Amino acid sequence: MPIYDQYNQHDKYFGQPYPELIAHLKRQDKAASILDVGCGQSRDTLTLGRLGFKVLGTDVSSVVIEQLNE
């Protein structure tokens, strides 16, 4: 198992969304699409989706993609 999959076995290992990123994007046009490369456990991806953005999260870890889909 790759090392990044080992880290991601722990639920919410990397914490909450980045407040500065969320504050900045709240001021942007919600019609924008966002590509979250290396989305990890989707702390930012899901929050941005809830704000109304169209978000595509991608990651090399199959573990985090499975968590995101759940």
N, CA, C and O of each residue as an XYZ file, in Angstrom:
280
protein
N       0.857     -1.185      0.000
C       0.000      0.000      0.000
C       0.899      1.244      0.000
O       1.816      1.347      0.815
N       0.638      2.180     -0.907
C       1.426      3.421     -0.944
C       1.302      4.193      0.374
O       0.293      4.088      1.071
N       2.336      4.967      0.705
C       2.367      5.711      1.968
C       1.191      6.672      2.097
O       0.638      6.824      3.186
N       0.796      7.331      0.986
C      -0.314      8.275      1.077
C      -1.623      7.572      1.392
O      -2.496      8.161      2.029
N      -1.782      6.313      0.957
C      -2.985      5.569      1.327
C      -2.962      5.211      2.809
O      -4.009      5.173      3.455
N      -1.780      4.950      3.346
C      -1.672      4.633      4.778
C      -2.122      5.821      5.628
O      -2.860      5.640      6.596
N      -1.683      7.039      5.277
C      -2.104      8.227      6.025
C      -3.609      8.433      5.951
O      -4.238      8.835      6.930
N      -4.177      8.160      4.797
C      -5.587      8.437      4.579
C      -6.521      7.378      5.141
O      -7.738      7.497      4.997
N      -5.989      6.360      5.767
C      -6.829      5.358      6.424
C      -7.551      5.965      7.627
O      -8.596      5.466      8.047
N      -6.991      7.039      8.176
C      -7.573      7.706      9.338
C      -8.590      8.735      8.871
O      -8.263      9.614      8.073
N      -9.814      8.633      9.358
C     -10.872      9.561      8.989
C     -10.489     10.982      9.402
O     -10.063     11.208     10.534
N     -10.638     11.924      8.498
C     -10.367     13.345      8.728
C      -8.950     13.577      9.250
O      -8.734     14.413     10.128
N      -7.998     12.840      8.713
C      -6.611     12.939      9.133
C      -6.064     14.347      8.964
O      -5.280     14.810      9.792
N      -6.463     15.025      7.913
C      -5.886     16.325      7.607
C      -6.727     17.499      8.075
O      -6.403     18.637      7.734
N      -7.773     17.288      8.825
C      -8.488     18.388      9.462
C      -9.550     19.083      8.650
O     -10.139     18.515      7.730
N      -9.780     20.330      9.014
C     -10.847     21.157      8.459
C     -10.384     21.897      7.204
O      -9.185     21.977      6.937
N     -11.342     22.444      6.424
C     -10.979     23.234      5.244
C     -10.118     24.443      5.639
O     -10.195     24.932      6.766
N      -9.308     24.907      4.702
C      -8.492     26.098      4.949
C      -9.393     27.328      4.997
O     -10.022     27.655      3.991
N      -9.477     28.020      6.135
C     -10.377     29.171      6.249
C     -10.066     30.286      5.260
O     -10.983     30.926      4.745
N      -8.784     30.528      4.986
C      -8.412     31.596      4.058
C      -8.890     31.288      2.639
O      -9.369     32.171      1.928
N      -8.755     30.038      2.243
C      -9.215     29.632      0.911
C     -10.725     29.786      0.801
O     -11.225     30.330     -0.183
N     -11.442     29.316      1.792
C     -12.901     29.392      1.775
C     -13.355     30.849      1.766
O     -14.265     31.206      1.018
N     -12.735     31.692      2.587
C     -13.102     33.116      2.624
C     -12.868     33.769      1.265
O     -13.698     34.551      0.799
N     -11.763     33.458      0.640
C     -11.461     34.028     -0.682
C     -12.483     33.570     -1.722
O     -12.998     34.384     -2.488
N     -12.772     32.284     -1.749
C     -13.667     31.758     -2.775
C     -15.124     32.135     -2.548
O     -15.912     32.134     -3.494
N     -15.497     32.455     -1.320
C     -16.867     32.921     -1.052
C     -17.150     34.232     -1.796
O     -18.304     34.548     -2.085
N     -16.099     34.985     -2.101
C     -16.251     36.265     -2.791
C     -16.237     36.103     -4.309
O     -16.367     37.092     -5.031
N     -16.084     34.885     -4.803
C     -15.970     34.642     -6.239
C     -17.324     34.244     -6.840
O     -18.274     33.927     -6.126
N     -17.376     34.272     -8.149
C     -18.582     33.898     -8.900
C     -18.868     32.411     -8.705
O     -18.026     31.570     -9.020
N     -20.028     32.093     -8.197
C     -20.394     30.697     -7.917
C     -20.617     29.881     -9.189
O     -20.754     28.660     -9.129
N     -20.653     30.557    -10.342
C     -20.793     29.833    -11.607
C     -19.460     29.214    -12.033
O     -19.407     28.449    -12.997
N     -18.396     29.543    -11.321
C     -17.064     29.028    -11.661
C     -16.971     27.537    -11.354
O     -17.617     27.024    -10.440
N     -16.150     26.866    -12.143
C     -15.829     25.462    -11.879
C     -14.456     25.408    -11.231
O     -13.567     26.183    -11.584
N     -14.283     24.497    -10.287
C     -13.021     24.382     -9.568
C     -12.493     22.962     -9.713
O     -13.227     21.992     -9.524
N     -11.219     22.850    -10.048
C     -10.528     21.573    -10.093
C      -9.640     21.490     -8.859
O      -8.701     22.273     -8.717
N      -9.925     20.560     -7.976
C      -9.154     20.374     -6.746
C      -8.200     19.205     -6.966
O      -8.562     18.046     -6.760
N      -6.974     19.524     -7.387
C      -5.958     18.507     -7.666
C      -5.316     18.105     -6.342
O      -4.861     18.954     -5.576
N      -5.287     16.817     -6.088
C      -4.760     16.339     -4.805
C      -5.754     16.637     -3.697
O      -5.378     17.135     -2.636
N      -7.021     16.333     -3.940
C      -8.098     16.720     -3.028
C      -8.030     16.036     -1.669
O      -8.672     16.474     -0.714
N      -7.246     14.958     -1.584
C      -7.136     14.283     -0.290
C      -8.486     13.831      0.211
O      -9.297     13.311     -0.554
N      -8.727     14.023      1.480
C      -9.990     13.585      2.063
C     -11.117     14.584      1.827
O     -12.150     14.541      2.496
N     -10.907     15.473      0.878
C     -11.936     16.380      0.349
C     -12.397     17.461      1.320
O     -13.529     17.935      1.225
N     -11.542     17.852      2.242
C     -11.953     18.888      3.199
C     -12.357     20.172      2.491
O     -13.290     20.845      2.928
N     -11.673     20.526      1.406
C     -12.034     21.727      0.657
C     -13.071     21.420     -0.417
O     -13.982     22.216     -0.641
N     -12.943     20.284     -1.076
C     -13.822     19.912     -2.180
C     -15.298     19.941     -1.762
O     -16.118     20.565     -2.436
N     -15.629     19.288     -0.686
C     -17.023     19.215     -0.240
C     -17.538     20.577      0.210
O     -18.675     20.943     -0.086
N     -16.707     21.322      0.922
C     -17.120     22.649      1.380
C     -17.414     23.560      0.205
O     -18.414     24.277      0.211
N     -16.547     23.540     -0.813
C     -16.770     24.382     -1.990
C     -18.023     23.963     -2.744
O     -18.745     24.814     -3.262
N     -18.289     22.666     -2.812
C     -19.520     22.191     -3.428
C     -20.751     22.684     -2.681
O     -21.749     23.063     -3.294
N     -20.675     22.677     -1.366
C     -21.797     23.173     -0.554
C     -22.021     24.668     -0.736
O     -23.132     25.164     -0.550
N     -20.950     25.388     -1.103
C     -21.072     26.833     -1.353
C     -21.681     27.130     -2.720
O     -21.998     28.281     -3.018
N     -21.846     26.107     -3.549
C     -22.484     26.302     -4.842
C     -21.578     26.191     -6.048
O     -22.035     26.347     -7.181
N     -20.294     25.922     -5.826
C     -19.376     25.754     -6.947
C     -19.518     24.360     -7.537
O     -19.882     23.408     -6.847
N     -19.224     24.261     -8.822
C     -19.090     22.954     -9.460
C     -17.641     22.536     -9.236
O     -16.724     23.194     -9.726
N     -17.429     21.445     -8.499
C     -16.083     21.047     -8.081
C     -15.783     19.630     -8.549
O     -16.609     18.725     -8.425
N     -14.580     19.462     -9.090
C     -14.084     18.137     -9.436
C     -12.837     17.904     -8.601
O     -11.851     18.630     -8.729
N     -12.881     16.890     -7.745
C     -11.727     16.534     -6.930
C     -11.035     15.322     -7.522
O     -11.689     14.362     -7.931
N      -9.711     15.365     -7.567
C      -8.941     14.251     -8.083
C      -7.746     13.994     -7.164
O      -7.186     14.923     -6.583
N      -7.368     12.735     -7.044
C      -6.250     12.368     -6.186
C      -5.709     11.020     -6.652
O      -6.437     10.222     -7.241
N      -4.422     10.769     -6.383
C      -3.820      9.489     -6.752
C      -4.182      8.386     -5.760
O      -3.985      7.207     -6.050
N      -4.701      8.752     -4.609
C      -5.039      7.780     -3.575
C      -6.450      7.228     -3.786
O      -7.429      7.971     -3.727
N      -6.542      5.941     -4.030
C      -7.864      5.326     -4.189
C      -8.642      5.362     -2.869
O      -9.873      5.373     -2.873
N      -7.932      5.380     -1.755
C      -8.584      5.437     -0.435
C      -9.371      6.726     -0.285
O     -10.532      6.693      0.122
N      -8.754      7.874     -0.610
C      -9.466      9.143     -0.432
C     -10.584      9.321     -1.438
O     -11.603      9.932     -1.117
N     -10.424      8.810     -2.637
C     -11.504      8.899     -3.619
C     -12.698      8.084     -3.151
O     -13.841      8.508     -3.321
N     -12.450      6.939     -2.574
C     -13.540      6.128     -2.002
C     -14.218      6.890     -0.866
O     -15.446      6.898     -0.777
N     -13.429      7.533      0.007
C     -14.001      8.323      1.112
C     -14.832      9.479      0.568
O     -15.919      9.757      1.074
N     -14.327     10.149     -0.457
C     -15.062     11.270     -1.052
C     -16.391     10.808     -1.632
O     -17.409     11.478     -1.458
N     -16.392      9.683     -2.310
C     -17.628      9.175     -2.906
C     -18.655      8.757     -1.856
O     -19.857      8.794     -2.115
N     -18.191      8.364     -0.684
C     -19.123      8.003      0.403
C     -19.792      9.232      0.924
O     -20.612      9.148      1.839
